[in-house]
Amino acid sequence: MAEGTHAATISVLVQNAPGVLVRVAGLIRRRGVNIHSLSVGPTEDPSVSRMTIVVDTAPDRTEQFAKQLRKLVEVLRATAIDGLPTVDRELALVKVNVTPGTRLEIMEIANVFRASVVDLTDRTMTLEVTGRGEKVDAFIELLKKYGIREMARTGQVTLVRGAQAT
Amino acid sequence: MARAITASRKSSPATGRQMTGAQALVEALRREGVEILFGHPGGASLPIYDALYDARDVRHILVRHEQVAAHAAVGYARASGRVGVCTATSGPGATNLVTGITDAMMDSVPIVAITGQVPRPVIGNDAFQEADVTGITMPITKYNMLVMRAADIPRAVRTAFYLARTGRPGPVLVDIPRDVSQELCEPDLTVEPQVPGYRPVLDGNPNQIAEAARALSEAQRPIVYAGGGIISSGATPELTALVERTGIPVTLTLMGKGAMDETHPRCLGMLGMHGSAYANWAINSADVILAVGVRFDDRVTGRLKDFAPHARIIHIDIDPAEIGKNKPAHIPIVGDAKRVLAALVPQVRPPQIEAWWKQIEEWRERYPFRYRQRDGRISHQYVCDLLNRLTGGRAIVATDVGQHQMWMAQWYRCREPRTFITSGGLGAMGFGFPAAMGAKFARPDRQVIAVVGDGGFMMTLQDLITAVEHRLGLPIIILNNNALGMVRQWQSFFYRGRLSASLLRNPDFARLAEVFGARGIRVERPEEVEPALQAALATEDTPCVVDILCDPEENCLPMIPSGQSVAEMILDG
């Protein structure tokens, strides 16, 4: 992360239309800002999708980002959710090397992190873990010594806690 | 450049409500009140041109380069307050519009660009004359769309015009594949735009307006910083009412020229990099700034942290993203300038500002704009000053970009809105003459003048033939210094006088004009300037190019160097 920046989360509700993702990502790119993660999926209304975008930006620029995003015609709402109490989740699939000697050890780590084994061969194990980004990071850190063969992460999804809309 | 013509199926005549996509397009344009469009045909737009052939009330002006079409649409929109329309074929035609579309985006000008696209089945296959125009123009349009069904054309057009002219105005592009233009459909021409995420806020928050009124009433050194937003929203009467009621001084941005009568004693004219010293001193000493329809552009503010350091800032803008973008606002008001000012003006009590005015008048007396005529040389400023006197500031002027643009901004004192048309944000050379053409088409009843430099005019002068063809009585005044004058000025100030690629060899523009069938006058001596300008202003039914050979060493001053503050202003060369 560049100096003076932090990971800011912006939640964006968009119309489900072709090209919307490019418009949103393009707007951020044009400002020379790195996208930390961007996850998209439908909401309770199938014509509307939610994007959770995490960008590296100076804290006082986050609201400006949200304002610029609101200018896009297909954007229904854009909220900078810095400082609000939120529920954040990320999912990771981690494929790790196993030997008969390490299999139980890895399953023990998985237990602690409430990760589940979703695939197993005599040389590999694939684990699914869900949680805040830091938890996923910590889990991956522990698995490194066994040799991570492949990994896929979803990027953060976020909702504001309680009755307040995100 | 090649415009390939591929065989196109003859469009079938409309039977009942059935029509081709192209016919639906023309009908939709008619319903938006479009009387004129500027364009250049090509393979992918042939069905559209075929439909235009029958439309006598929608006039097509054939330009010789699509860049001119876009600039002309901007000139038309800015002179008339209506939406300008330009059209081009796919690929190279569409990409040639890009400069003009970007200009419209930067200066918030409502235009609609209609481009042809290759037929649906070959989109994405690198087909002949294919370019991803919606992709290319995504960052330079307010919105754009690729229409994939003929029946969707009326809604696309309706949405395009609605988005272009409402909220913060801007360019919208509609890309139509050739086979969609040919497809038969039964279009619903009464559809409404569907843009649920688009809700411009027009009325300002009453509490914020009341707070702004209090701040202005209690101010000791208040000032208005007025921009193009006043002109787009038609807020000149409200701004003038505020000034008459309170006596608060007004500075104008380049885009704000004409937002208020510049001969009004309370108007300090343009501020910023080449603005008047007194306007810049005044805004920098202000304690309350009422910023309306402006965006705190770097050409106005210089180094941001040193801009008006002691002022409370009230910022009115229809675009919420402009507020706090460059400079934090103490009192932000999102809304349409006209409506917000109408609500604000009656609440402001005239502040006690006699001492403030005494100070401003002192600056105004000490640092007026001035120029000197060197022996036998023609001063650019003299020409601008003379144009101002000859027209009384009542003509519509379109300028190109560079030194002459700044001199016109300094010396031409606009009396009313929509009379100063210039490429402000983008600074696009080649803009002036096409924009003047567009303005003349919009306002044939008015004197329209193009004031250009030799460098910029060379970029789009091929369309002199268009002006000749349509018998436009358009004076084109070239302030010719055989140089890219502003580049040369920067090189002499900041690059130790190393004039890299800034001196020009030019043709004889007067003779060139005559070859095109226009009138041409070459002016070499100071005493010839006035008769030449008078002759040009009196010329009817044909463009008249006046090539004025100006002092090649003149610099545009005062100047606040880029990224610096008013304290570093250069007053004398």
Interface residues (C-beta under 8 A of the other chain):
Chain A: V14 Q15 G19 V22 R23 G26 L27 R30 E63 Q64 K67 Q68 R70 K71 L72 V73 E74 V75 L76 R77
Chain B: T134 G135 M138 P139 K142 Y143 L163 V195 P196 G197 Y198 D319 P320 A321 G324 K325
